[in-house]
């Protein structure tokens, strides 16, 4: 049964809910019949003049004791809100997984036409066609996060110009593979470093270990915590840690493999010794490291091979990119002259032995790589002098290179020396925290007990213990 409604209609604004009819009254009250939700689709049944106010009075079971005054256009606005809500719900249900957009896009034709009109405002619509977006894609049985970053270089004639992808091509959804160099040191990270310094264990005692038997000793860990030149034992532990994190990488990102600092020794580059003896020594150590990491010694599933080099004051990283078939050196020190004069015969002999190993396992990139010349990666943050942070630069290069072309890569360290030193200081704390608090560390529980004890200490008591350990360490270094 229809409910009688008494209505006064404002001319041109007669909005009624679909289906309302059977209205009683006389001018200026009139009968109306709704044929839709738009103003022009509602027509007057009984003639009336030019009503200016809209009243609705319901004659049924209702809580309204008096006529309702509706502002002109009220119902059309309500309809738009309802339709927009229904449209959003419908779009959300299209996919099981939502997309996350910055929603920046080009101007459409309607907006372009508005730009030419006097007094009109430029409009940028936010739609699903975004210039920069993060999408969570779902494949068979696995979730993969692909981070695709693009920057708008300019907006001209309604078209956004793309800039190339930056830095990290794809990132694992399970673990942060790149340390944020701009992030401030957290209190917990600071306490980890203080715990290492204040630990009363013997300096040669093992405090970090993986299931594969890779270890880090207390004395070496303190070089990371006390802003000293980083011990090679720390770099080896970092290589073992990075190999473990590769197990959690996302599909589609480059597969990386890290070796230790003793992969190429002084004996192996001594050309006075028989070449076969030197190669056999290299192969033995090389295969031993590979067997710790993978059961596929042919390296056909590996894209990047990293070998850290530490010789006297020189800390640099050698990388064989099997994907691009390239041979790179990462060095934070600006060096002049030829490769041989700057780095000796190590890069040349290392490439020769590595390609010979690839040939022995029938790798199809071996002969092509052997003909490639070494490329020294250019960095804006390079220095002219050697300092105590050489090892931190090396660790950073090991962590951050993901297979980019040489002209696109950047280690994200600031050019300004003062700011750069602060960044390197933060990395010391963050790298030490990553190592000690990692689930790959089988000695984590032992460390956590000591960590909790240090954290409970009064601040002044803690600093007193740390200063005593620093003085003790300085005396031992002077004696040695």
Secondary structure, DSSP 4 states (H G I P E B T S, - for coil): -PPPEEEE--TT-----TT-------TTB--EEE-SSSGGGEEESS--------EEEE-SS-S--SPEE--TTHHHHHHHHHHHHHHHHHHHTTSSS--EE-------HHHHHHHTSTTPPP-----S--SSEEEEEEETTEEEEEEE---EEEEETTEEEE----S-SS--SSS--S--TTSPPPHHHHHHHHHHHH--S-TTSEEEE-TTS-EEEHHHHHHHHTT-PPPHHHHHHHHHHHHHHGGGPPTTSPPEEEE-GGGS-TTTT-TTS-HHHHHHHHHHHHHHHHHHH-S-TT-TT-SEEEEEEEETTEEEEEEEETTTTEEEEE-SB---S-HHHHHTTHHHHHHHHHHHHHHHTT-TTHHHHHTPPPEEPP-TT-BSS--TTHHHHHHHHHHH--S--TTT------SSHHHHHHHHHHHHHHHHHHHHT-TT-TTHHHHHHHHHHHHHS-HHHHHHHHHHHHHHHHHHHHH-
